[in-house]
Amino acid sequence: MFERYVIQKDEDLNQIAKKFNTSPNNILDINNIYYSDQLRAGMEIIVPQNMQEYFTVYTINQGY
């Protein structure tokens, strides 16, 4: 599950990765980009969907 994302002015790869709960390297790999300095404001990239926005995650502990 992926979505398109347009890089905003003054936004860096680490900020984008944090926003989508993924790693910077994962974003680079998905987009076939080798160096983060190739990213520019206004560029459209593909990112994993932020699952926290779409799903509620429950942790079930043993014995409950």
C-alpha positions, 0 to 999 in steps of 0.5 A, spaced: 500 500 500 503 506 497 501 513 496 504 519 492 507 524 496 509 531 494 516 534 497 514 540 501 519 546 501 525 545 507 523 538 508 528 533 508 528 525 507 528 524 515 522 528 516 518 525 510 520 518 513 518 519 520 511 522 517 510 515 514 513 511 519 518 508 515 526 509 514 529 514 509 532 508 506 525 505 504 523 511 501 529 511 497 529 504 495 521 504 493 523 510 488 529 507 485 533 513 488 540 512 490 542 519 494 537 523 498 540 529 495 537 527 489 530 529 492 527 536 491 521 540 493 515 539 489 518 532 487 513 527 487 515 520 490 511 514 492 511 513 500 508 507 504 501 509 507 501 511 514 498 505 517 496 509 523 492 513 519 488 507 517 488 502 522 487 502 529 492 497 532 491 493 538 496 489 542 493 482 545 497 480 551 497 473 553 492 471 559 487 477 557 
